[in-house]
Amino acid sequence: MSISGNLQKVLAELPTDVRLVAVSKFHPNEAIEEAYRAGQRVFGESRAQELKAKHETLPQDIEWHFIGSLQTNKIKYIIPYVALIHAIDSWRLLEEVNKYTAKANRIVDCLLQLHIAQEETKSGFSFQECRNMLDNGDWKSLSNIRIRGLMGMATFTDSHEQVATEFRSLSEFYNEVKNNYFANQPTFNELSMGMSDDYPIAIEQGSTMVRIGSKIFGNREY
Ligand SMILES: *Cc1c(COP(=O)(O)O)cnc(C)c1O
């Protein structure tokens, strides 16, 4: 099936209050243009220089999300235009992003990434590390970032049960964080979870934003 066909199929399955981030990493501009012509405007990339090159050559009304792990020396490539950074996984990264956004005179939306999978290779705060950071309170003085919610990736497994349990734990933690730290901030309202293989489960568990790549664009060639 075509990219636009795949896209329509995915969109037809999403509840109206769940947003789609079309993950275009490793795919050429032509693939993104096809999805763009079919109406998609939100795209996700995981490498800073690739994102920069695509931003410079593709339509300016695309909303670019950075979904990968961000190295501090690459922040500068994306700050002028990035709409949402999904994977803030340390206090240091949050501080660094704030430094660059301040310089660029922007306020950039960010999500905190939580480690919910069993694979050690996936990154993110543990629930307790995240609580500690938020309890500490220093984040309130970072005036050029806005924490919009949380993000997480489930274990890559065939076990529906395990994936559902991991997403449920993140969803419960999201409610805890919202109540304890962001109760009077309605802009804390995003829970980014769900990829090609597990987004229906993520939606059942309360996802507001799914990040889907291969189901739309096909397999990636690394
Ligand atoms: C690559 C990637 C995705 C998309 O993965 P698919 O399985 O192709 O849908 C989603 N989220 C993150 C963080 C990724 O790195």
The ligand as a MOL file (V3000), in Angstrom:
LIG
                    3D

  0  0  0     0  0            999 V3000
M  V30 BEGIN CTAB
M  V30 COUNTS 15 15 0 0 0
M  V30 BEGIN ATOM
M  V30 1 C 11.6790 5.0750 15.7370 0
M  V30 2 C 10.8330 5.4920 16.8740 0
M  V30 3 C 9.4310 5.3700 16.8080 0
M  V30 4 C 8.6930 4.7540 15.6440 0
M  V30 5 O 8.8900 3.3850 15.6040 0
M  V30 6 P 8.0050 2.4350 14.6490 0
M  V30 7 O 8.1020 1.1040 15.2840 0
M  V30 8 O 8.6340 2.4900 13.2940 0
M  V30 9 O 6.6170 2.9680 14.6510 0
M  V30 10 C 8.7030 5.8450 17.8900 0
M  V30 11 N 9.2940 6.3920 18.9710 0
M  V30 12 C 10.6280 6.5260 19.0700 0
M  V30 13 C 11.2020 7.1260 20.2880 0
M  V30 14 C 11.4450 6.0670 18.0310 0
M  V30 15 O 12.7680 6.1850 18.1580 0
M  V30 END ATOM
M  V30 BEGIN BOND
M  V30 1 1 1 2
M  V30 2 1 2 3
M  V30 3 2 2 14
M  V30 4 1 3 4
M  V30 5 2 3 10
M  V30 6 1 4 5
M  V30 7 1 5 6
M  V30 8 2 6 7
M  V30 9 1 6 8
M  V30 10 1 6 9
M  V30 11 1 10 11
M  V30 12 2 11 12
M  V30 13 1 12 13
M  V30 14 1 12 14
M  V30 15 1 14 15
M  V30 END BOND
M  V30 END CTAB
M  END
